[in-house]
Amino acid sequence: MVDIAKPASDGPSGAEESGHDLIYGIDDVPPVAEGVALGLQHYLTMFGSTVAIPLILSGPLGISDDPEKLGWLIGTMFFVSGITTLLQTTLGNRLPIVQGGTFSFLTPAIAICGMASLKSAGFEVKMQTVQGAIIIGALAEIVIGYTGLVGRLRRFIGPITIAPTIALIGLALFPFGAPEAGKHWGIGGLTILLIILFSQVLRRRHRVFELFPVLLGIIGAWGVAAILTAAGVFEPGHPAYTSLDKLDAAPWVRVPYPLQWGMPQFEVAAIVGMLAGYAASMVESIGDYYACARMSGAPIPDGKTINKGIGMEGVGCLVAGVFGTGNGTTSYSENIGAIGLTRVGSRRVVQYGAALMIVLGAVAKFGALFTTIPQPIVGGMYCALFGVIAAVGLSNLQFVDLNSPRNLFILGFAFFMGLSLPAYVTANPLDLGESLGWLAGILNTLGSTGMAVGAVIAVVLDNVIPGTDAERGLTEWQKAG
């Protein structure tokens, strides 16, 4: 077993000794109260995406008009996220990285719900078929991870591959930034300004600004929206309208349990389509491991660390499939952005957050509370966080010779195609006929995933076009690890 971390400490000294500008390093243990608050901040940074996934799936699953089941599905997402985060941070790669639902699984899940055999089926049948596909895909990911296949491929991956892969994770999320914040720029812009103010301008003025810039930004903008709603400025239907009416319909406690929607159904077409989502998810997760390690002061992930991470993500997806989230689990990019802003890379903080997710996933009213945060605030938060993820990817280029025409071509082509090809594939999906519909589904899913496109192009060209280790950045990159 490879332990990427140093012996635990109870203060920021570990971060300082590692040479990283962190308040708490990966093995540092903050005071409990502070750690729980920091863990809550991680919960807040990922709640938007976690809630968005079941909301998007509610239509295809047929529960958009059933708030009770939709609430249960949201609670299950948080509950499973807490379980899988604890598994990853204790038995997996042990990086301070949150596990949660992934947008990579949305397209296959929606396609499964639209299959001819399921068009007239009810929620339970559709969910059971999605569950079956997720469970088989999870078993495949477990094999890929724990047999060491992913780790063996690591020798082909360097900073030229990692830079566009990580950067495109953040850049590809642009539809969730300004378009959402712009639904009301007054509140969305206030959220952005507050996060910038707390994380960059005031961070050295007081410890609270260093530790909780995202949380303070959300609370500040949310409070203003609530005041303006109470004053009658924001009325029902306004993007920034804030109301607690949704809390009344939610029960206090509902604990998710395995097979709560019935026994999974296994259909070959559904399984093959879902495997495309797994491929994209694994590519994204490997990039996230490098980004998280870099932000938290951990060594560059080696082959064994990557293998254990992907293998444990397979276990997490198996848990998600058995519980019935309608989705799998993957590493959360939002959490990495929070580490960059707060400079808190402690594994213990993420574990506190995971415990909160388990508890709060069973307290339905608390989960319903966060669905009342106006979308412009969520969009403003994403504007601040996702840009940090892109910058982390670009920071890997410090090891690369940027005067090399070879490197400039590879990077430019990977970035451009990572943004351009998904736009083309989305507008012009590949149609190979009914007999090869499964292959078209896989290619369309991968082709519409920017980080997968960028990663494939970069890794192929970086290993095919001649270049020295120093030119490719491998020499200095390995020294930095």
CORGI-V974923 format. One record per helix or strand of 3 or more residues. SS is the DSSP state (A for helix, B for strand). FROM is the first residue (numbers start at 0). TO is the last residue. If there is no record, write none. Layout:
ss=SS from=FROM to=TO
ss=SS from=FROM to=TO
//
This chain:
ss=A from=12 to=16
ss=A from=31 to=60
ss=A from=66 to=90
ss=A from=102 to=112
ss=A from=122 to=145
ss=A from=148 to=155
ss=A from=158 to=170
ss=A from=173 to=175
ss=A from=177 to=200
ss=A from=206 to=210
ss=A from=212 to=229
ss=A from=245 to=248
ss=A from=267 to=295
ss=A from=302 to=322
ss=A from=332 to=341
ss=A from=346 to=361
ss=A from=363 to=369
ss=A from=374 to=398
ss=A from=404 to=426
ss=A from=436 to=446
ss=A from=449 to=463
ss=A from=468 to=471
ss=A from=473 to=479
//
